[in-house]
């Protein structure tokens, strides 16, 4: 049974709940596995927003605006959890959140906790990824959100590291459980000495900080093998499995074979 913080059972709501209208768009989820090379198993599944008929993420995200951002972010969390529970997910579930949609994290997280309780999905199996490529109006606000989430027992992750606005400054202010290297750093890394040097440096830095690195966007076994030699064991990408629409993707035995 999921523990539900009693301090959040009062009927209070933040201003975002009061001022935002009901959501005027619909969407679904696809789930893509994050694998662990050490155990040759699935470590987590990332919930990826899709149109109701499986259309790409942009078909939904292009409809998100200042008026519906908060409701969209809230519904993303609850729907990702309820769908994962219905599919029988036993691994960790990683959910992206929009920092600019969070007003007061201690209140905005309420619906997420309620969804976890209702679906009997353990809080310690939830990962919240901040989209590092999204412009953040207030970096202090973001680090406060991440700290609050950690206090609740969630795991935290910085997504798309190396591609966005915050970069090393965000990492200096807050050390998450997980850091996801952007696929632009990963592409053809086995042939690119510059990217190799950058990734090795990030892995060394994260090891010292106690942060686990995930490499995303793996499409070739040579990329997988180079990153494994760098000490990265958690990976995600088409080489292992494409996102499965309203389902949990399977990882076949052939993905572990050496190139």
C-alpha positions as CSV (number, residue, x, y, z in Angstrom):
1,X,0.0,0.0,0.0
2,X,1.2,3.5,-0.9
3,X,1.9,5.8,2.1
4,X,-0.1,9.0,1.8
5,X,1.2,12.0,3.7
6,X,-1.4,13.0,6.2
7,X,-0.3,16.6,6.0
8,X,-1.8,16.7,2.5
9,X,-5.2,15.4,3.3
10,X,-6.7,18.9,4.1
11,X,-8.8,20.5,1.4
12,X,-6.4,23.3,0.6
13,X,-5.5,24.0,-3.0
14,X,-2.9,26.4,-4.5
15,X,-3.9,29.3,-6.8
16,X,-3.2,27.2,-9.9
17,X,-6.1,24.8,-9.0
18,X,-8.4,27.7,-8.5
19,X,-7.6,29.8,-11.5
20,X,-7.1,27.2,-14.3
21,X,-10.1,26.0,-16.3
22,X,-10.8,22.3,-17.1
23,X,-8.5,20.8,-19.7
24,X,-9.7,21.2,-23.3
25,X,-7.5,18.6,-25.0
26,X,-7.2,14.8,-24.7
27,X,-4.2,12.5,-24.9
28,X,-2.8,9.1,-24.1
29,X,0.6,7.6,-23.3
30,X,3.2,5.3,-24.8
31,X,5.8,3.7,-22.5
32,X,9.4,3.2,-23.4
33,X,11.7,1.1,-21.2
34,X,14.9,2.2,-19.6
35,X,17.1,-0.9,-19.3
36,X,19.9,-2.0,-16.9
37,X,22.8,-3.6,-18.7
38,X,24.1,-5.2,-15.6
39,X,21.0,-7.3,-14.9
40,X,19.7,-7.4,-18.6
41,X,16.4,-6.2,-17.3
42,X,14.0,-3.3,-17.4
43,X,14.8,-0.6,-14.8
44,X,11.9,1.7,-15.5
45,X,9.4,2.8,-18.1
46,X,9.1,6.4,-19.3
47,X,5.6,7.7,-19.9
48,X,5.6,9.6,-23.2
49,X,2.5,11.7,-24.2
50,X,0.8,10.8,-27.4
51,X,-2.4,11.7,-29.2
52,X,-5.5,9.6,-28.5
53,X,-4.8,7.6,-31.7
54,X,-1.0,7.4,-31.2
55,X,-0.1,10.6,-32.8
56,X,3.3,12.1,-31.9
57,X,3.9,14.2,-28.8
58,X,3.9,17.5,-30.7
59,X,0.3,16.9,-31.7
60,X,-0.5,17.3,-28.0
61,X,2.2,19.6,-26.8
62,X,1.5,22.2,-29.4
63,X,-2.0,22.7,-27.8
64,X,-0.5,23.4,-24.4
65,X,-0.7,27.1,-23.5
66,X,-0.6,29.4,-20.4
67,X,-4.3,28.8,-19.9
68,X,-4.3,24.9,-19.8
69,X,-0.6,24.2,-18.8
70,X,-1.4,23.5,-15.1
71,X,-4.3,21.1,-15.8
72,X,-2.3,19.4,-18.5
73,X,0.6,18.8,-16.2
74,X,-1.7,17.5,-13.4
75,X,-3.6,15.2,-15.7
76,X,-0.3,13.9,-17.2
77,X,0.8,12.7,-13.8
78,X,-2.5,11.0,-12.8
79,X,-3.1,9.4,-16.2
80,X,0.4,8.1,-16.5
81,X,0.1,6.4,-13.1
82,X,-3.4,5.0,-13.6
83,X,-2.5,3.6,-17.0
84,X,0.8,2.1,-15.7
85,X,-1.1,0.4,-12.9
86,X,-3.7,-1.0,-15.3
87,X,-1.0,-2.4,-17.5
88,X,0.5,-4.1,-14.4
89,X,3.8,-2.2,-14.4
90,X,6.1,-3.5,-11.6
91,X,9.2,-1.4,-12.5
92,X,9.7,2.3,-11.8
93,X,7.6,4.8,-13.7
94,X,9.3,8.0,-15.0
95,X,7.0,11.0,-15.6
96,X,8.0,14.3,-17.2
97,X,6.7,17.4,-15.5
98,X,6.6,21.1,-16.6
99,X,8.3,23.2,-13.9
100,X,6.5,26.3,-15.1
101,X,3.2,24.6,-14.3
102,X,4.0,24.1,-10.7
103,X,2.9,26.9,-8.4
104,X,3.4,25.4,-4.9
105,X,4.9,21.9,-5.1
106,X,3.6,20.8,-1.6
107,X,0.0,21.4,-2.8
108,X,0.4,20.8,-6.6
109,X,1.7,17.2,-5.8
110,X,-1.6,16.3,-4.1
111,X,-3.4,14.9,-7.1
112,X,-0.3,12.7,-7.9
113,X,-0.3,11.3,-4.4
114,X,-4.0,10.7,-4.6
115,X,-3.6,8.8,-8.0
116,X,-0.8,6.7,-6.5
117,X,-3.0,5.8,-3.5
118,X,-6.1,5.1,-5.6
119,X,-4.1,2.8,-8.0
120,X,-1.9,1.3,-5.2
121,X,1.2,2.4,-7.0
122,X,4.1,2.8,-4.5
123,X,5.5,6.4,-4.3
124,X,9.1,5.1,-4.2
125,X,8.6,3.7,-7.7
126,X,7.9,7.1,-9.2
127,X,10.6,9.2,-10.9
128,X,9.9,12.8,-11.9
129,X,12.0,14.1,-14.8
130,X,12.3,17.9,-15.3
131,X,12.7,18.8,-18.9
132,X,16.1,20.6,-18.9
133,X,15.4,21.9,-22.4
134,X,12.4,23.9,-21.3
135,X,13.1,27.5,-20.4
136,X,12.7,27.9,-16.6
137,X,11.7,31.4,-15.4
138,X,13.2,30.9,-11.9
139,X,15.9,28.3,-11.3
140,X,15.4,28.6,-7.6
141,X,11.8,27.6,-8.0
142,X,12.8,24.5,-10.0
143,X,15.3,23.3,-7.4
144,X,12.7,23.9,-4.7
145,X,10.3,21.6,-6.6
146,X,12.9,18.9,-6.9
147,X,13.8,19.1,-3.2
148,X,10.1,18.9,-2.3
149,X,9.6,15.9,-4.5
150,X,12.6,14.1,-2.9
151,X,11.1,14.8,0.5
152,X,7.9,13.1,-0.5
153,X,9.9,10.0,-1.5
154,X,10.0,10.4,-5.2
155,X,13.1,9.8,-7.3
156,X,14.2,12.8,-9.3
157,X,15.9,13.2,-12.7
158,X,17.2,15.9,-15.0
159,X,16.2,15.1,-18.5
160,X,18.0,16.1,-21.8
161,X,21.1,17.1,-20.0
162,X,23.4,19.0,-22.3
163,X,20.7,20.3,-24.5
164,X,18.9,23.0,-22.6
165,X,19.0,26.2,-20.6
166,X,20.1,25.1,-17.1
167,X,22.9,22.6,-17.6
168,X,25.7,22.6,-15.0
169,X,24.1,25.5,-13.1
170,X,21.1,23.3,-12.3
171,X,23.3,20.4,-11.3
172,X,25.3,22.6,-9.1
173,X,22.2,23.7,-7.2
174,X,20.6,20.3,-7.0
175,X,21.9,16.8,-7.4
176,X,19.1,14.5,-8.6
177,X,19.0,10.7,-8.3
178,X,19.3,10.4,-12.1
179,X,20.7,12.4,-15.0
180,X,19.7,11.6,-18.5
181,X,22.3,12.5,-21.2
182,X,20.6,14.1,-24.2
183,X,20.6,12.0,-27.4
184,X,22.5,14.7,-29.3
185,X,25.6,13.8,-27.2
186,X,25.0,10.0,-27.8
187,X,24.5,9.9,-31.5
188,X,27.5,8.1,-33.1
189,X,29.5,8.6,-30.0
190,X,31.7,5.6,-30.8
191,X,33.1,7.6,-33.7
192,X,33.3,11.1,-32.1
193,X,36.3,11.8,-29.9
194,X,34.8,15.1,-28.7
195,X,31.6,13.6,-27.5
196,X,33.5,10.8,-25.9
197,X,35.5,13.2,-23.9
198,X,32.4,15.1,-22.8
199,X,30.5,12.0,-21.8
200,X,33.5,10.6,-19.9
201,X,33.8,13.8,-18.0
202,X,30.1,13.9,-17.1
203,X,30.2,10.3,-15.9
204,X,33.2,11.1,-13.7
205,X,31.5,14.2,-12.3
206,X,28.3,12.4,-11.6
207,X,30.1,9.5,-9.9
208,X,31.7,12.0,-7.5
209,X,28.3,13.7,-6.9
210,X,26.4,10.4,-6.3
211,X,24.2,10.8,-9.4
212,X,23.4,7.9,-11.7
213,X,23.7,8.5,-15.4
214,X,21.2,7.3,-18.0
215,X,22.1,7.5,-21.7
216,X,19.1,8.0,-23.9
217,X,18.7,7.8,-27.7
218,X,20.7,4.6,-28.2
219,X,20.1,3.4,-31.7
220,X,23.2,1.2,-32.5
221,X,25.0,-1.5,-30.5
222,X,28.3,0.4,-31.0
223,X,26.9,3.3,-29.0
224,X,25.7,0.9,-26.3
225,X,29.1,-0.8,-26.0
226,X,31.1,2.5,-25.8
227,X,28.8,3.9,-23.1
228,X,28.9,0.6,-21.2
229,X,32.7,0.9,-21.3
230,X,32.4,4.4,-19.8
231,X,30.5,2.9,-16.8
232,X,27.0,3.8,-17.9
233,X,24.6,0.9,-17.2
234,X,21.2,2.5,-17.6
235,X,20.2,3.1,-21.2
236,X,17.1,4.0,-23.3
237,X,16.5,4.1,-27.0
238,X,15.2,2.4,-30.1
239,X,17.9,-0.2,-30.0
240,X,16.3,-1.7,-27.0
241,X,12.6,-0.9,-27.7
242,X,10.4,1.7,-29.3
243,X,7.7,3.3,-27.2
244,X,4.6,1.1,-26.9
245,X,1.3,2.9,-27.3
246,X,-1.0,2.1,-24.3
247,X,1.3,-0.9,-23.6
248,X,4.6,-2.0,-22.0
249,X,7.3,-2.6,-24.6
250,X,9.1,-5.9,-24.5
251,X,12.9,-6.2,-24.7
252,X,14.2,-9.1,-26.7
253,X,17.4,-11.1,-25.9
254,X,19.1,-9.9,-29.1
255,X,19.6,-6.4,-27.7
256,X,22.3,-7.6,-25.3
257,X,24.5,-9.2,-27.8
258,X,27.9,-7.6,-28.5
259,X,28.3,-5.7,-31.8
